[in-house]
């Protein structure tokens, strides 16, 4: 535990005129009050208040705040009273300690009316002195640093509360270094495996590239010296939670992130900031779209800095922040800069915002007619920057995740409103449905009874409720077309066996498949949930005995290049077939995965060539059948699809799946999954389809992502004939 003289020395380093005797008295009083009390870890309880005080010395706070930290649990956990503290240390300290006690006893995550009313009273008190929040944040920081002493259930609860309440609160107050540590400590409890995986990735980068940080720091220093800029340069690996959050937001892997390293340039004045920016951009290539000037447009909490991302050493992208020393103090300590001392004098930082500005605005609203629940929702608008709270025209608050659109908003109110949505007015202005909503906006949904959900909506929304409702509506809307397509599939499949798709046959098959009607069977055939093989199998199982079974999933024992005992299966992304060049990728703990040599997925294994196996199809093996997919663009005319299905059947290939996309008045696209023997069989089918005058294009599809025209997956041309 830090002894009293060490604590006094920490304060005197930035405030030589501090009242050392009063700090010593508070230390002795707190130690006496907490005597005989112990923390879950077994250490003396008074260690905690002392550590909280030490945290606050890092932001150079005044004597009253340091003393409050030493006494912040006395009124709550000991026999000390408000009057005792006021008599010994003054009304200022007693009010601060009382404010921290109220905040500790408050269940911040509750939205019940009585808790909302308590929160209102507390914020009214805090609006008189915001240092209550600073002590509470330091208190929570030390509690999170020592959270391992709690049982797992309590660790989860505290970590979740910290992530949801205290970390955003620290960020809103501009205390970024506290927010970063709170988030990372919570992340360690809530998702330890993910955090460990990020740390391992950093360790791997260091082992592969050495320690890039000092080398890049030196490079920046040389560029600044050449430009005549005197500045301090530092670099760091970004915190695991920050990296994880970006991976989740961008849906990218670690290797795809462009800026896992961050560097800061601290200059003497604003003139040098912009000279330094020019030097960095002259030395390295700037990444388009990654430049922000928060000096000309500061954030509401006073944050000022230049942000840019450049392609640095060896092409590594790094983020560079450039600011002055004054700006840096505000960037790290936020509102605490208002109380900071240096050389015994209170620091006047021209960039520090009025610490009461935020709470003053809240206080003004409290004087209005708001009820407690409405007030609490409004407070959340101010505090939670990673969530979106919007208002309906009637004043109802709708809570949505960040990135939500008016379609999410509509479905959050009612499914019928979402299904009939045709547009939106945001703050009175007509805006597109793909607009990302922001905190505090009023959203009015425009609707039409004739409207139905569009397939493109699914890519616009972020909430599970909206996605499921859209999918359900699209299924219902396409039921008729699925029935029509299913009937054609059934006709082709049964005619190949010399049978007819009569209503009685379809009813019988539906009962065998435990479906309620023949139409339900046709829908499942049309949307691909049931294959034509399933239909034939329940009606005429004896006729399937002589039909070769799909055997592309297991290639063990037929491939040249496999070791004894190794099993292999085809990759779903490319679906290789005999006659194509193939390679195998060894997956730890799994069988070998077979890819076609031109499969785009192989790029992911460029750095793992030791996992590659040179494989070949045997020339004299039996001919099993393999699944592969074709994408057809065909005329939207009667009979075209049936003709193509018949054509595929005439080439002795079975259709196992059909999926539509991009339905237009003249043309539409369809993906057909068929079973083929080898590459020659496939190319013969493709050539026959291409010869049809109503087919505009036919390509072989190779991608495991969505194949629709949303830019996420594209068909590629088939390889040339062997």
GIWO-V987104 format. One record per residue. PSI is psi as a letter, one per 40 degrees, with the letter a starting at -180 (* if undefined). Layout:
psi: (PSI & PSI)
This chain:
psi: (i & h & i & d & d & d & d & d & d & d & d & d & d & e & g & e & e & i & g & d & d & d & d & d & d & d & d & d & d & d & d & d & d & e & h & e & i & i & i & d & e & e & i & h & d & e & d & d & d & d & d & d & d & d & d & d & d & d & e & f & i & i & d & d & d & d & d & d & d & d & e & e & e & d & d & d & e & a & e & i & i & d & d & d & d & d & d & d & e & i & d & d & d & d & d & d & d & d & d & d & d & d & d & d & e & h & g & d & e & i & e & i & d & d & d & d & d & d & d & d & d & d & d & d & d & d & e & d & h & e & e & d & d & d & d & d & d & d & d & d & d & d & d & d & d & f & e & e & e & i & i & d & d & d & d & d & d & d & d & d & d & d & d & d & c & d & d & d & d & d & d & d & e & e & g & d & d & d & d & d & d & d & d & d & d & d & d & d & d & d & g & d & d & d & d & d & d & d & d & d & d & d & d & d & d & d & d & d & e & a & g & d & d & d & d & d & d & d & d & d & d & d & d & d & d & d & e & f & h & h & i & h & h & i & i & i & h & i & i & d & d & d & d & d & d & d & d & d & d & e & f & i & i & d & e & e & i & e & g & e & i & i & i & h & h & h & i & d & i & d & d & d & d & d & d & d & d & d & d & d & d & d & d & i & h & i & h & i & e & f & h & h & g & e & d & d & g & i & i & d & e & e & h & h & i & h & h & i & h & i & h & a & h & f & e & h & h & i & h & h & h & h & i & i & d & d & d & d & d & d & d & d & e & b & d & d & d & d & e & i & i & h & f & e & i & h & h & h & h & e & e & h & i & h & e & e & d & d & d & d & d & d & d & d & d & d & e & a & e & i & i & d & d & d & d & d & d & d & d & d & d & d & d & h & e & e & i & h & h & i & i & i & d & e & e & h & h & h & h & i & i & h & e & i & i & d & d & d & d & d & d & d & d & i & d & d & d & d & d & e & h & e & a & i & h & h & f & e & h & h & i & i & e & e & h & h & i & i & h & e & i & h & h & h & h & h & i & h & d & e & i & i & i & i & d & e & d & d & e & d & i & e & i & d & d & d & d & d & d & d & d & d & d & d & d & d & d & e & d & d & d & d & d & d & d & d & d & d & d & d & d & d & d & d & d & d & e & f & i & i & g & i & d & d & d & d & d & d & d & d & d & d & e & f & i & d & i & d & d & d & d & d & d & d & d & d & e & e & d & h & i & d & d & d & d & d & d & d & d & g & d & d & e & e & d & e & h & h & i & h & f & e & d & h & e & h & e & e & h & h & e & i & i & h & e & h & i & i & i & i & h & e & d & d & g & i & i & i & e & i & h & i & i & i & h & h & h & h & e & i & i & h & h & h & i & i & d & e & h & d & d & d & d & e & e & d & e & f & d & e & e & i & h & h & i & i & h & i & d & e & i & i & g & i & i & i & i & i & h & i & h & h & h & i & i & g & i & h & e & d & d & d & d & d & d & d & d & d & d & d & e & f & h & h & h & e & i & h & h & i & i & f & h & i & d & d & i & i & i & i & h & h & h & i & h & i & d & a & d & d & d & d & d & d & d & d & d & d & d & d & e & h & d & e & h & d & i & h & i & h & h & g & i & e & a & h & e & i & g & e & e & d & h & i & i & i & i & i & i & i & i & *)
